[in-house]
Amino acid sequence: MSTLPSDCEQLLISGYVLGNLSPAEALLFEEMLSENPHLIDQVTTMQQALDLTYTSPEISPPVALRDRVLTAANAQKVDVATAKPAVNNLEATTSSKPKLLGKILGAIASATIAILGIANYRLWRTIQTVQTDVDSAIAQNTYLLEGEDLPKTTTAKLVVNPNQLNATLIANNLPVLPPEKVYALWTVVGKDVPYTTDDKGAILTAVFQVNESGDFNREIAVPQPHLEPRTINQIAITVEDKSAPQAHTGSIFMSTADRLGTN
């Protein structure tokens, strides 16, 4: 597991102690605990600080002081020499209250900051996820292929990410071909372009066979023209001989419009 930044680690520790981690965050933190036992000490320290916020420690009086108080009560006398230590103890206790209060307030402040930090972290992560999804959707070009006299359930789609020159080819309910035949996917750009094409102005993009249900779904690499979609005239599928699909002798089985232009 990669090491998280210290601030994210502290946020997870705080959320774990406060009990407001999401299921995914809780699972992540439990894995971190199993790999980093030192985190248990941090959890314990923060838990103690939180406990101090809600409970005050019980302090038992010294035995000698208890005996003196009982003796004084029984004798109905207040000894001046005994009263002075009591006053001193009261002063010490009073002077220690601001320190204890400071610790409690500090713990409350830390817990509050941790809660706000977790909220900000979750908001930041949500924004990043949404932004990534939006960027991916904007970057993709989708080509829908159709064929003549084919059932409506026979479909093919090419979803291209031009920034990485890869794509997902999805085909459904295509006819299952004989073993010696394959489907060939072509990127048609014409002949008057600075790309290497065959005599039909096409670039062989993928060769595939469908399964028994006529389906195919796989990531493929696409050629350079997909960096400039406006240069692409057509995306097409033909049926070719398995031994030489690049020969491009088959007729078009499915395709996009004759002229795509800018996508």
DOPASE-518736 format. One record per residue: residue in three letters; chain; x, y, z of N, C-alpha, C in turn. Coordinates in steps of 0.1 Angstrom, whole numbers. Layout:
% DOPASE-518736
{ALA,A,{X,Y,Z},{X,Y,Z},{X,Y,Z}},
...
//
This chain:
% DOPASE-518736
{MET,A,{9,-12,0},{0,0,0},{9,12,0}},
{SER,A,{6,22,-9},{14,35,-9},{11,43,3}},
{THR,A,{21,51,7},{20,59,19},{12,71,17}},
{LEU,A,{2,74,25},{-6,86,24},{1,98,30}},
{PRO,A,{-2,110,25},{4,122,31},{0,123,45}},
{SER,A,{8,129,54},{6,129,68},{-7,136,72}},
{ASP,A,{-11,146,64},{-24,153,68},{-36,144,65}},
{CYS,A,{-35,136,54},{-46,127,51},{-46,116,62}},
{GLU,A,{-34,111,66},{-34,101,76},{-40,106,89}},
{GLN,A,{-37,118,93},{-43,124,105},{-58,125,104}},
{LEU,A,{-63,128,92},{-77,129,90},{-84,116,92}},
{LEU,A,{-77,105,87},{-83,92,88},{-83,88,103}},
{ILE,A,{-72,91,110},{-71,87,124},{-82,94,132}},
{SER,A,{-84,107,129},{-95,115,136},{-108,109,133}},
{GLY,A,{-111,106,120},{-124,100,117},{-126,87,123}},
{TYR,A,{-116,79,124},{-117,66,130},{-121,67,145}},
{VAL,A,{-114,76,152},{-117,78,166},{-131,84,168}},
{LEU,A,{-135,93,159},{-148,99,160},{-159,90,155}},
{GLY,A,{-156,80,148},{-165,70,142},{-174,75,131}},
{ASN,A,{-168,84,123},{-176,89,111},{-169,87,98}},
{LEU,A,{-161,77,97},{-155,73,84},{-165,65,76}},
{SER,A,{-164,67,63},{-172,59,54},{-168,45,54}},
{PRO,A,{-176,35,49},{-171,21,49},{-158,19,41}},
{ALA,A,{-157,26,30},{-144,25,22},{-132,31,30}},
{GLU,A,{-134,42,37},{-123,48,45},{-120,40,57}},
{ALA,A,{-130,34,63},{-128,25,75},{-120,13,70}},
{LEU,A,{-123,7,59},{-116,-5,54},{-101,-1,51}},
{LEU,A,{-99,11,45},{-86,15,42},{-78,17,54}},
{PHE,A,{-84,23,65},{-77,26,77},{-73,13,85}},
{GLU,A,{-82,3,84},{-80,-9,91},{-68,-16,84}},
{GLU,A,{-67,-15,71},{-55,-21,64},{-43,-13,68}},
{MET,A,{-44,0,69},{-32,8,74},{-28,4,88}},
{LEU,A,{-37,1,97},{-34,-3,110},{-27,-17,110}},
{SER,A,{-31,-26,101},{-25,-39,101},{-10,-38,96}},
{GLU,A,{-8,-28,87},{6,-27,81},{14,-17,89}},
{ASN,A,{8,-8,97},{16,2,104},{11,2,119}},
{PRO,A,{16,-8,127},{11,-8,141},{14,4,149}},
{HIS,A,{23,13,145},{26,25,152},{14,35,152}},
{LEU,A,{5,33,143},{-7,41,142},{-16,39,154}},
{ILE,A,{-15,27,160},{-24,24,172},{-21,34,183}},
{ASP,A,{-8,37,185},{-4,47,195},{-11,60,193}},
{GLN,A,{-11,65,180},{-18,77,177},{-33,77,179}},
{VAL,A,{-39,65,176},{-53,64,179},{-56,65,194}},
{THR,A,{-47,58,202},{-49,58,216},{-47,72,222}},
{THR,A,{-37,79,217},{-35,93,222},{-47,102,219}},
{MET,A,{-52,101,207},{-64,109,203},{-76,105,211}},
{GLN,A,{-78,92,213},{-89,87,221},{-89,92,235}},
{GLN,A,{-77,92,241},{-76,98,255},{-79,112,255}},
{ALA,A,{-74,120,245},{-77,134,245},{-92,136,244}},
{LEU,A,{-99,128,236},{-114,129,234},{-121,126,247}},
{ASP,A,{-116,115,254},{-122,111,267},{-121,122,277}},
{LEU,A,{-109,129,277},{-107,140,287},{-117,151,285}},
{THR,A,{-122,152,272},{-131,163,269},{-145,161,277}},
{TYR,A,{-148,148,278},{-162,145,283},{-161,140,298}},
{THR,A,{-150,135,303},{-149,130,316},{-137,136,324}},
{SER,A,{-139,138,337},{-128,143,345},{-123,132,353}},
{PRO,A,{-110,131,355},{-104,120,363},{-108,121,378}},
{GLU,A,{-111,110,384},{-114,109,398},{-101,108,406}},
{ILE,A,{-100,117,416},{-88,117,424},{-92,114,439}},
{SER,A,{-86,103,444},{-89,100,458},{-81,108,467}},
{PRO,A,{-86,113,479},{-79,121,488},{-68,112,495}},
{PRO,A,{-57,119,499},{-46,111,506},{-52,106,520}},
{VAL,A,{-47,95,524},{-52,89,536},{-50,98,548}},
{ALA,A,{-38,104,549},{-35,113,560},{-44,125,561}},
{LEU,A,{-48,131,549},{-57,142,549},{-71,137,553}},
{ARG,A,{-75,125,549},{-88,120,553},{-89,119,569}},
{ASP,A,{-78,113,575},{-78,112,589},{-78,125,596}},
{ARG,A,{-71,135,591},{-71,148,597},{-85,155,597}},
{VAL,A,{-92,153,585},{-105,159,584},{-115,152,594}},
{LEU,A,{-114,139,595},{-123,132,604},{-120,136,619}},
{THR,A,{-107,137,622},{-104,141,636},{-109,155,639}},
{ALA,A,{-107,164,630},{-112,178,632},{-127,178,633}},
{ALA,A,{-134,170,625},{-149,170,626},{-154,164,639}},
{ASN,A,{-147,154,644},{-151,148,657},{-148,158,669}},
{ALA,A,{-137,165,668},{-134,174,679},{-140,187,678}},
{GLN,A,{-147,190,666},{-153,203,664},{-143,214,666}},
{LYS,A,{-131,211,661},{-121,222,662},{-115,223,649}},
{VAL,A,{-110,235,646},{-103,238,634},{-89,242,638}},
{ASP,A,{-80,234,635},{-66,238,638},{-60,247,627}},
{VAL,A,{-54,258,632},{-49,267,622},{-38,261,614}},
{ALA,A,{-29,253,620},{-18,247,613},{-23,238,602}},
{THR,A,{-35,231,605},{-41,222,595},{-48,229,584}},
{ALA,A,{-53,241,587},{-61,249,578},{-52,254,567}},
{LYS,A,{-40,258,570},{-31,264,560},{-28,255,549}},
{PRO,A,{-24,242,551},{-22,233,540},{-34,232,531}},
{ALA,A,{-46,231,538},{-59,230,531},{-60,242,521}},
{VAL,A,{-57,254,526},{-58,266,518},{-49,265,506}},
{ASN,A,{-36,260,510},{-26,259,499},{-31,249,489}},
{ASN,A,{-37,238,494},{-41,228,484},{-52,234,475}},
{LEU,A,{-61,242,482},{-72,248,474},{-66,257,463}},
{GLU,A,{-56,265,467},{-50,274,458},{-43,266,446}},
{ALA,A,{-37,255,450},{-30,247,440},{-41,241,430}},
{THR,A,{-52,236,436},{-62,231,427},{-68,241,418}},
{THR,A,{-71,253,424},{-76,264,416},{-67,268,405}},
{SER,A,{-54,269,408},{-44,273,398},{-43,263,387}},
{SER,A,{-46,250,390},{-45,240,380},{-56,239,371}},
{LYS,A,{-68,245,375},{-80,245,367},{-78,251,353}},
{PRO,A,{-72,263,352},{-70,268,339},{-62,259,330}},
{LYS,A,{-52,252,335},{-44,243,327},{-52,232,322}},
{LEU,A,{-60,226,331},{-69,215,327},{-79,220,317}},
{LEU,A,{-85,232,319},{-94,237,310},{-88,240,296}},
{GLY,A,{-75,244,296},{-68,246,284},{-67,233,276}},
{LYS,A,{-63,222,283},{-62,210,277},{-75,205,271}},
{ILE,A,{-86,207,278},{-99,203,274},{-103,211,261}},
{LEU,A,{-101,224,262},{-105,232,250},{-96,229,238}},
{GLY,A,{-83,225,241},{-74,222,230},{-79,209,224}},
{ALA,A,{-84,199,232},{-89,186,226},{-101,189,218}},
{ILE,A,{-110,198,223},{-122,201,216},{-119,208,203}},
{ALA,A,{-109,217,203},{-105,224,191},{-99,214,181}},
{SER,A,{-91,205,186},{-85,195,177},{-95,186,170}},
{ALA,A,{-105,182,178},{-115,173,173},{-124,181,163}},
{THR,A,{-127,194,166},{-134,202,156},{-127,204,143}},
{ILE,A,{-114,207,144},{-106,208,132},{-105,196,124}},
{ALA,A,{-104,184,131},{-103,171,125},{-116,169,117}},
{ILE,A,{-128,172,124},{-141,170,117},{-142,178,104}},
{LEU,A,{-138,191,106},{-139,200,94},{-129,195,83}},
{GLY,A,{-117,191,88},{-107,186,78},{-112,174,70}},
{ILE,A,{-119,165,77},{-124,153,70},{-135,157,60}},
{ALA,A,{-144,167,65},{-154,172,56},{-148,178,43}},
{ASN,A,{-137,186,45},{-131,193,34},{-124,182,25}},
{TYR,A,{-118,172,31},{-111,162,24},{-121,154,15}},
{ARG,A,{-133,151,21},{-143,144,13},{-148,152,2}},
{LEU,A,{-150,165,5},{-155,174,-6},{-145,175,-17}},
{TRP,A,{-132,177,-13},{-121,178,-23},{-121,165,-32}},
{ARG,A,{-122,154,-25},{-121,141,-33},{-133,140,-42}},
{THR,A,{-145,144,-38},{-157,143,-46},{-155,152,-58}},
{ILE,A,{-150,165,-56},{-148,174,-67},{-138,168,-77}},
{GLN,A,{-127,162,-72},{-117,156,-81},{-123,145,-89}},
{THR,A,{-131,136,-83},{-138,125,-90},{-147,130,-101}},
{VAL,A,{-155,140,-97},{-165,146,-107},{-157,152,-119}},
{GLN,A,{-146,160,-115},{-138,167,-126},{-132,157,-135}},
{THR,A,{-127,145,-129},{-121,135,-138},{-131,129,-147}},
{ASP,A,{-143,126,-142},{-154,121,-150},{-158,130,-161}},
{VAL,A,{-158,143,-158},{-162,153,-168},{-151,154,-179}},
{ASP,A,{-139,155,-174},{-128,156,-184},{-127,144,-193}},
{SER,A,{-130,132,-188},{-130,119,-196},{-141,120,-206}},
{ALA,A,{-153,125,-202},{-165,125,-211},{-162,135,-222}},
{ILE,A,{-156,146,-219},{-153,156,-229},{-143,151,-239}},
{ALA,A,{-133,143,-234},{-122,139,-243},{-126,128,-252}},
{GLN,A,{-137,121,-249},{-141,109,-257},{-148,113,-269}},
{ASN,A,{-146,105,-280},{-154,106,-292},{-161,92,-294}},
{THR,A,{-174,93,-296},{-181,80,-298},{-186,79,-312}},
{TYR,A,{-183,67,-318},{-188,65,-332},{-198,53,-331}},
{LEU,A,{-210,55,-337},{-220,45,-337},{-220,39,-352}},
{LEU,A,{-219,26,-353},{-219,19,-366},{-232,12,-368}},
{GLU,A,{-237,13,-380},{-250,7,-384},{-248,-1,-397}},
{GLY,A,{-257,-10,-400},{-256,-18,-412},{-270,-19,-418}},
{GLU,A,{-270,-22,-431},{-283,-23,-438},{-289,-37,-436}},
{ASP,A,{-302,-37,-434},{-309,-50,-433},{-304,-58,-421}},
{LEU,A,{-300,-52,-410},{-296,-58,-398},{-306,-57,-387}},
{PRO,A,{-308,-66,-378},{-317,-64,-367},{-313,-52,-358}},
{LYS,A,{-323,-47,-352},{-320,-35,-343},{-310,-39,-332}},
{THR,A,{-310,-51,-328},{-301,-56,-317},{-287,-57,-321}},
{THR,A,{-285,-57,-334},{-271,-58,-339},{-265,-44,-339}},
{THR,A,{-256,-41,-330},{-250,-28,-328},{-235,-29,-327}},
{ALA,A,{-228,-18,-330},{-214,-17,-328},{-211,-2,-324}},
{LYS,A,{-201,0,-315},{-198,13,-310},{-183,14,-308}},
{LEU,A,{-177,25,-311},{-163,27,-308},{-162,40,-300}},
{VAL,A,{-157,38,-288},{-155,50,-279},{-140,53,-278}},
{VAL,A,{-136,64,-283},{-122,68,-284},{-118,78,-274}},
{ASN,A,{-106,76,-268},{-100,87,-260},{-88,91,-269}},
{PRO,A,{-89,102,-276},{-78,107,-285},{-66,111,-278}},
{ASN,A,{-67,115,-265},{-55,119,-258},{-45,108,-255}},
{GLN,A,{-51,96,-255},{-42,84,-252},{-42,75,-264}},
{LEU,A,{-49,78,-274},{-50,70,-286},{-54,55,-283}},
{ASN,A,{-64,54,-274},{-69,41,-272},{-84,42,-272}},
{ALA,A,{-91,31,-273},{-106,31,-275},{-111,18,-270}},
{THR,A,{-125,18,-268},{-132,6,-264},{-141,2,-276}},
{LEU,A,{-140,-10,-281},{-148,-14,-292},{-159,-24,-286}},
{ILE,A,{-171,-20,-288},{-182,-28,-282},{-191,-32,-294}},
{ALA,A,{-193,-45,-295},{-202,-50,-306},{-212,-60,-299}},
{ASN,A,{-224,-60,-303},{-235,-68,-298},{-243,-75,-309}},
{ASN,A,{-245,-88,-307},{-254,-96,-316},{-249,-95,-331}},
{LEU,A,{-236,-95,-333},{-231,-97,-347},{-232,-112,-350}},
{PRO,A,{-233,-115,-363},{-233,-129,-367},{-220,-136,-364}},
{VAL,A,{-220,-148,-359},{-208,-156,-357},{-202,-160,-370}},
{LEU,A,{-190,-157,-373},{-184,-160,-385},{-177,-174,-386}},
{PRO,A,{-175,-180,-397},{-168,-192,-399},{-154,-191,-393}},
{PRO,A,{-147,-201,-389},{-134,-200,-384},{-123,-193,-393}},
{GLU,A,{-125,-194,-406},{-115,-188,-415},{-118,-173,-418}},
{LYS,A,{-129,-168,-411},{-132,-154,-413},{-131,-145,-400}},
{VAL,A,{-128,-132,-402},{-127,-123,-390},{-134,-110,-394}},
{TYR,A,{-137,-103,-384},{-142,-89,-386},{-130,-80,-386}},
{ALA,A,{-130,-70,-394},{-119,-60,-395},{-125,-46,-393}},
{LEU,A,{-119,-38,-384},{-123,-25,-381},{-114,-15,-388}},
{TRP,A,{-120,-5,-396},{-111,4,-404},{-114,18,-400}},
{THR,A,{-103,26,-400},{-104,41,-399},{-102,46,-413}},
{VAL,A,{-112,52,-419},{-111,56,-433},{-108,71,-433}},
{VAL,A,{-97,75,-439},{-93,90,-439},{-91,95,-453}},
{GLY,A,{-92,86,-463},{-90,91,-477},{-75,90,-481}},
{LYS,A,{-72,93,-493},{-58,92,-498},{-50,104,-497}},
{ASP,A,{-56,116,-497},{-48,128,-498},{-46,133,-483}},
{VAL,A,{-40,125,-475},{-37,128,-461},{-23,123,-458}},
{PRO,A,{-17,129,-448},{-3,125,-445},{-2,113,-436}},
{TYR,A,{-10,102,-439},{-10,90,-432},{-8,78,-442}},
{THR,A,{-3,67,-437},{-1,56,-445},{-14,48,-445}},
{THR,A,{-20,46,-457},{-33,40,-459},{-32,29,-470}},
{ASP,A,{-42,21,-471},{-42,12,-482},{-48,19,-494}},
{ASP,A,{-51,11,-505},{-55,17,-517},{-70,23,-516}},
{LYS,A,{-77,20,-505},{-90,25,-503},{-90,37,-493}},
{GLY,A,{-78,41,-489},{-77,53,-480},{-81,49,-466}},
{ALA,A,{-79,36,-463},{-83,31,-449},{-71,26,-442}},
{ILE,A,{-72,27,-428},{-61,21,-419},{-67,10,-411}},
{LEU,A,{-61,-2,-412},{-66,-13,-404},{-64,-10,-389}},
{THR,A,{-75,-10,-382},{-75,-5,-368},{-76,-17,-358}},
{ALA,A,{-83,-27,-361},{-85,-39,-352},{-90,-50,-360}},
{VAL,A,{-87,-62,-356},{-92,-75,-361},{-98,-83,-349}},
{PHE,A,{-110,-87,-351},{-116,-94,-339},{-127,-104,-344}},
{GLN,A,{-130,-113,-335},{-140,-123,-336},{-150,-122,-324}},
{VAL,A,{-163,-124,-327},{-172,-123,-316},{-174,-137,-309}},
{ASN,A,{-179,-137,-297},{-182,-149,-290},{-194,-156,-295}},
{GLU,A,{-198,-167,-288},{-210,-174,-293},{-223,-166,-293}},
{SER,A,{-223,-156,-285},{-235,-147,-284},{-234,-136,-294}},
{GLY,A,{-223,-135,-302},{-222,-124,-311},{-217,-111,-305}},
{ASP,A,{-210,-112,-293},{-206,-100,-286},{-191,-99,-286}},
{PHE,A,{-186,-86,-285},{-172,-83,-284},{-171,-70,-276}},
{ASN,A,{-162,-70,-266},{-160,-58,-258},{-145,-58,-253}},
{ARG,A,{-137,-49,-259},{-123,-49,-255},{-117,-35,-259}},
{GLU,A,{-106,-32,-251},{-99,-20,-254},{-89,-23,-265}},
{ILE,A,{-88,-13,-274},{-79,-14,-286},{-71,-1,-287}},
{ALA,A,{-60,-2,-295},{-52,10,-298},{-58,16,-312}},
{VAL,A,{-58,29,-313},{-63,35,-325},{-52,43,-332}},
{PRO,A,{-52,44,-345},{-41,51,-352},{-42,66,-350}},
{GLN,A,{-31,73,-355},{-29,87,-352},{-40,96,-357}},
{PRO,A,{-47,93,-368},{-58,103,-372},{-68,106,-361}},
{HIS,A,{-69,97,-351},{-78,100,-341},{-74,111,-332}},
{LEU,A,{-62,116,-333},{-58,128,-327},{-65,140,-333}},
{GLU,A,{-69,139,-346},{-76,150,-353},{-88,144,-359}},
{PRO,A,{-99,142,-351},{-111,135,-356},{-117,141,-369}},
{ARG,A,{-114,154,-371},{-120,160,-383},{-114,154,-396}},
{THR,A,{-103,147,-395},{-97,141,-407},{-102,128,-410}},
{ILE,A,{-111,122,-401},{-117,109,-403},{-130,110,-411}},
{ASN,A,{-130,102,-422},{-142,102,-430},{-152,92,-426}},
{GLN,A,{-148,81,-421},{-157,70,-418},{-150,60,-409}},
{ILE,A,{-158,53,-400},{-153,41,-393},{-162,30,-398}},
{ALA,A,{-155,19,-402},{-162,8,-409},{-158,-6,-404}},
{ILE,A,{-167,-15,-406},{-163,-29,-403},{-166,-38,-415}},
{THR,A,{-156,-46,-419},{-158,-55,-430},{-155,-69,-425}},
{VAL,A,{-159,-79,-433},{-155,-93,-431},{-144,-97,-440}},
{GLU,A,{-133,-102,-434},{-121,-105,-442},{-116,-119,-439}},
{ASP,A,{-107,-124,-448},{-101,-137,-445},{-91,-136,-433}},
{LYS,A,{-92,-146,-425},{-84,-145,-413},{-69,-145,-416}},
{SER,A,{-65,-152,-427},{-51,-153,-431},{-46,-139,-436}},
{ALA,A,{-54,-130,-441},{-49,-118,-447},{-60,-107,-445}},
{PRO,A,{-63,-102,-433},{-73,-92,-431},{-69,-79,-437}},
{GLN,A,{-56,-76,-438},{-52,-63,-443},{-54,-62,-458}},
{ALA,A,{-58,-73,-465},{-60,-72,-479},{-73,-63,-482}},
{HIS,A,{-82,-62,-473},{-93,-53,-474},{-101,-56,-486}},
{THR,A,{-105,-69,-488},{-113,-73,-499},{-128,-74,-496}},
{GLY,A,{-132,-74,-484},{-146,-75,-480},{-153,-62,-482}},
{SER,A,{-166,-64,-484},{-175,-52,-485},{-179,-47,-471}},
{ILE,A,{-183,-35,-470},{-187,-29,-457},{-199,-36,-451}},
{PHE,A,{-197,-41,-438},{-208,-47,-431},{-215,-38,-422}},
{MET,A,{-208,-29,-415},{-213,-18,-407},{-204,-6,-408}},
{SER,A,{-210,6,-407},{-202,18,-408},{-210,30,-402}},
{THR,A,{-202,41,-400},{-208,54,-396},{-212,61,-408}},
{ALA,A,{-216,73,-407},{-220,81,-419},{-209,82,-429}},
{ASP,A,{-212,86,-441},{-202,86,-452},{-191,97,-448}},
{ARG,A,{-195,108,-442},{-186,118,-439},{-188,123,-425}},
{LEU,A,{-178,120,-416},{-180,123,-402},{-177,138,-399}},
{GLY,A,{-166,143,-405},{-162,156,-401},{-158,157,-387}},
{THR,A,{-160,169,-381},{-156,171,-367},{-166,164,-357}},
{ASN,A,{-160,157,-347},{-168,150,-337},{-167,157,-324}},
//
